[in-house]
Amino acid sequence: MSELKEPQVGGEKEKLNKWADTLDQLQSKENGGRGVSCVRTIITVLRQNDLGGARAVCFNEGDKIRSYPEIRQFVVEELFAGAEEHPYSSEERLEKLSDRD
């Protein structure tokens, strides 16, 4: 994990904590209430105010997160909003290519 980051200005820390809260709610409903351990890791890193670290966990654990459509969608739409790449970019490109056929 990357080192603990200082709080960002302009409400960035609050935004990351809000994302962590949302992910916590989403993951706690999965696996019979046991949750999703790799998502709990993302939550921990977000609470450390480290978006880059949280994104790295998403890339490393993307194969597991893929199994949870609500969580996957939240990760792509929120944690990777405005980013050129996200853990499922190549998958989406392949789907678009296969739709052309």
C-alpha positions as CSV (number, residue, x, y, z in Angstrom):
1,M,0.0,0.0,0.0
2,S,1.1,3.5,-0.5
3,E,1.9,5.6,2.5
4,L,-0.7,7.6,4.4
5,K,-1.6,10.8,2.7
6,E,-2.4,14.1,4.2
7,P,-6.0,15.3,3.9
8,Q,-6.7,17.0,0.6
9,V,-8.2,20.4,0.3
10,G,-11.7,21.2,-1.1
11,G,-13.6,18.4,0.5
12,E,-11.6,15.6,-1.2
13,K,-11.3,13.7,2.1
14,E,-15.0,13.9,2.7
15,K,-15.7,12.6,-0.8
16,L,-13.3,9.7,-0.3
17,N,-15.0,8.9,3.0
18,K,-18.4,9.1,1.4
19,W,-17.3,6.6,-1.3
20,A,-15.9,4.4,1.4
21,D,-19.3,4.5,3.2
22,T,-21.2,3.6,0.0
23,L,-18.8,0.7,-0.8
24,D,-19.2,-0.5,2.7
25,Q,-23.0,-0.6,2.3
26,L,-22.7,-2.4,-1.0
27,Q,-20.2,-5.0,0.1
28,S,-21.9,-5.8,3.3
29,K,-24.9,-7.2,1.4
30,E,-22.8,-9.7,-0.5
31,N,-21.9,-13.3,0.3
32,G,-24.7,-13.8,2.8
33,G,-23.8,-10.7,4.8
34,R,-20.1,-11.7,5.1
35,G,-19.1,-9.0,2.6
36,V,-16.2,-8.8,0.2
37,S,-12.7,-8.7,1.7
38,C,-11.0,-7.0,-1.3
39,V,-13.6,-4.3,-1.2
40,R,-13.0,-3.8,2.5
41,T,-9.3,-3.2,1.5
42,I,-10.4,-0.5,-0.9
43,I,-12.5,1.0,1.9
44,T,-9.6,1.1,4.2
45,V,-7.3,2.8,1.6
46,L,-10.0,5.4,0.8
47,R,-10.3,6.2,4.5
48,Q,-6.6,6.8,4.5
49,N,-7.3,9.4,1.9
50,D,-5.4,7.6,-0.8
51,L,-7.4,7.5,-4.1
52,G,-4.3,6.3,-6.1
53,G,-3.9,3.4,-3.7
54,A,-7.6,2.5,-3.8
55,R,-7.4,2.5,-7.6
56,A,-4.4,0.2,-7.5
57,V,-6.3,-2.2,-5.3
58,C,-9.2,-2.1,-7.8
59,F,-6.8,-3.0,-10.7
60,N,-5.3,-5.8,-8.6
61,E,-8.6,-7.2,-7.5
62,G,-10.7,-6.4,-10.6
63,D,-11.3,-10.1,-11.3
64,K,-13.0,-10.5,-7.9
65,I,-14.9,-7.2,-8.1
66,R,-16.3,-8.1,-11.5
67,S,-18.4,-10.7,-9.7
68,Y,-20.4,-8.0,-8.0
69,P,-22.1,-5.8,-10.6
70,E,-23.3,-3.0,-8.3
71,I,-19.8,-2.6,-6.8
72,R,-18.1,-2.8,-10.2
73,Q,-20.4,-0.1,-11.5
74,F,-19.7,2.1,-8.5
75,V,-16.0,1.6,-8.9
76,V,-16.0,2.6,-12.6
77,E,-18.4,5.5,-12.3
78,E,-17.0,7.1,-9.1
79,L,-13.5,6.0,-8.3
80,F,-12.4,6.1,-11.9
81,A,-14.6,9.0,-13.1
82,G,-12.6,11.0,-15.6
83,A,-9.8,8.5,-15.7
84,E,-8.6,7.3,-19.1
85,E,-8.4,3.6,-17.9
86,H,-10.1,1.6,-15.3
87,P,-9.9,-2.1,-14.4
88,Y,-12.5,-3.1,-17.1
89,S,-11.4,-0.8,-20.0
90,S,-10.0,-3.6,-22.1
91,E,-13.0,-5.7,-21.5
92,E,-15.3,-2.9,-22.6
93,R,-13.2,-2.3,-25.7
94,L,-13.5,-6.0,-26.6
95,E,-17.2,-5.9,-26.2
96,K,-17.5,-2.9,-28.5
97,L,-15.4,-4.7,-31.1
98,S,-17.5,-7.8,-31.0
99,D,-20.7,-5.7,-31.3
100,R,-19.4,-4.5,-34.7
101,D,-19.4,-8.0,-36.1
